[in-house]
Amino acid sequence: MNIPLHVALIAASAAHRKRSFGEFARLGLTEGQPKVLAHLLGEEGLSQKELACRCGVEPATMTVLLRRMGERRLIRKEQVRLPGGKRAFQVYLTPRGREAGQQAMEVIHRLEEESFRGFSREEREQLLSLLERVTGNLGEA
């Protein structure tokens, strides 16, 4: 079977997105929130700007995401002074946010295992390596 790359990528992405967002919605999480939670589980106290960069979204988008997460008491922000008198917010998980993040990570791990069902370890590593190369070739690495 010889299908074009764009068809294969769109089909795989759509299938994964449909399943993951359905699972995240059951947890009460919107599209961008699991990624934010995952980064904060790994390292708390990141600035909004750092989170936006790590999540690959615009700072304005991150502001909206964090506002909604704050309304749900998933995160808390602490204002800090930067050199030159500027102010920024560092973002931390609340206990509720940590629990939501752990649940989101369980979904992520479960879907990853399901996605790679029937793959050998070498095939799994090769696929991820090839996708990284495609991304690099297109200038998005």
C-alpha positions as CSV (number, residue, x, y, z in Angstrom):
1,M,0.0,0.0,0.0
2,N,1.5,3.3,-1.0
3,I,-0.4,6.2,0.5
4,P,1.0,9.8,0.6
5,L,2.7,11.0,3.7
6,H,0.1,13.7,4.4
7,V,-2.7,11.2,4.3
8,A,-0.9,8.8,6.7
9,L,0.0,11.7,9.1
10,I,-3.5,13.2,9.1
11,A,-5.2,9.8,9.7
12,A,-2.9,8.9,12.6
13,S,-3.1,12.4,14.1
14,A,-6.9,12.4,13.8
15,A,-7.4,9.0,15.4
16,H,-5.1,9.9,18.3
17,R,-6.6,13.3,18.7
18,K,-10.2,11.9,18.8
19,R,-9.3,9.3,21.4
20,S,-7.1,11.5,23.6
21,F,-9.5,14.6,23.6
22,G,-12.4,12.3,24.4
23,E,-10.5,10.9,27.4
24,F,-9.3,14.4,28.5
25,A,-12.9,15.8,28.2
26,R,-14.1,13.1,30.6
27,L,-11.5,14.4,33.0
28,G,-12.9,17.9,32.5
29,L,-9.8,19.1,30.6
30,T,-9.7,21.2,27.5
31,E,-7.5,20.7,24.5
32,G,-4.3,22.5,25.7
33,Q,-4.5,21.8,29.4
34,P,-3.0,18.3,29.5
35,K,0.2,19.6,28.0
36,V,0.5,22.4,30.5
37,L,-0.2,19.9,33.4
38,A,2.5,17.6,32.1
39,H,5.1,20.3,31.9
40,L,4.2,21.5,35.4
41,L,4.4,18.0,36.8
42,G,7.9,17.9,35.5
43,E,8.9,21.3,36.7
44,E,6.8,23.8,38.7
45,G,7.5,27.5,38.9
46,L,7.8,28.0,35.2
47,S,6.8,31.4,33.9
48,Q,3.9,31.9,31.6
49,K,6.3,32.7,28.8
50,E,8.4,29.5,29.4
51,L,5.2,27.5,29.4
52,A,4.0,29.0,26.2
53,C,7.4,28.2,24.5
54,R,7.5,24.6,25.8
55,C,3.9,24.0,24.8
56,G,4.4,25.6,21.4
57,V,1.6,28.2,21.7
58,E,1.5,31.9,21.6
59,P,1.8,33.8,25.0
60,A,-1.8,35.1,24.6
61,T,-3.1,31.6,24.1
62,M,-1.2,30.5,27.3
63,T,-2.8,33.4,29.2
64,V,-6.2,32.2,28.3
65,L,-5.3,28.5,29.2
66,L,-3.9,29.5,32.5
67,R,-6.9,31.8,33.3
68,R,-9.2,28.9,32.8
69,M,-7.0,26.5,34.7
70,G,-6.9,29.0,37.6
71,E,-10.7,29.3,37.6
72,R,-10.9,25.5,38.0
73,R,-8.2,25.7,40.8
74,L,-5.8,23.5,38.9
75,I,-2.9,26.1,39.1
76,R,-1.9,29.0,41.1
77,K,0.3,31.9,40.0
78,E,2.9,33.8,42.1
79,Q,4.1,37.1,40.9
80,V,7.9,37.6,40.9
81,R,10.1,40.6,40.1
82,L,12.6,40.3,37.2
83,P,15.7,42.3,36.7
84,G,14.9,45.7,35.5
85,G,11.8,46.0,37.6
86,K,9.6,43.8,35.3
87,R,7.1,41.4,36.8
88,A,6.2,37.9,35.8
89,F,4.1,35.0,37.1
90,Q,5.5,31.7,38.0
91,V,2.9,28.9,37.7
92,Y,2.4,26.0,40.2
93,L,0.0,23.1,40.5
94,T,-2.6,23.0,43.2
95,P,-3.3,19.6,44.8
96,R,-6.3,19.4,42.4
97,G,-4.1,20.3,39.5
98,R,-1.5,17.6,40.4
99,E,-4.3,15.0,40.6
100,A,-5.6,16.1,37.2
101,G,-2.1,16.1,35.8
102,Q,-1.5,12.5,37.0
103,Q,-4.8,11.4,35.5
104,A,-3.9,13.0,32.2
105,M,-0.5,11.3,32.2
106,E,-2.3,8.0,32.8
107,V,-4.4,8.6,29.7
108,I,-1.3,9.6,27.7
109,H,0.6,6.5,28.7
110,R,-2.4,4.2,28.1
111,L,-2.9,5.7,24.6
112,E,0.8,5.4,23.8
113,E,0.8,1.8,24.7
114,E,-2.4,1.2,22.7
115,S,-1.0,3.2,19.7
116,F,2.2,1.0,19.7
117,R,0.3,-2.3,20.2
118,G,2.0,-5.0,18.0
119,F,5.2,-2.9,17.5
120,S,8.6,-4.2,18.5
121,R,10.7,-1.8,20.6
122,E,12.9,-1.3,17.5
123,E,9.9,-0.4,15.3
124,R,8.6,2.0,18.0
125,E,12.0,3.8,18.2
126,Q,12.4,3.8,14.4
127,L,8.9,5.4,13.9
128,L,9.6,8.1,16.4
129,S,13.0,8.8,14.9
130,L,11.6,9.0,11.4
131,L,8.9,11.4,12.5
132,E,11.5,13.6,14.2
133,R,13.4,13.6,10.9
134,V,10.3,14.6,9.0
135,T,9.7,17.4,11.5
136,G,13.3,18.6,11.2
137,N,13.2,18.5,7.4
138,L,10.2,20.8,7.5
139,G,11.9,23.2,9.8
140,E,9.8,22.7,12.9
141,A,12.4,20.9,15.1
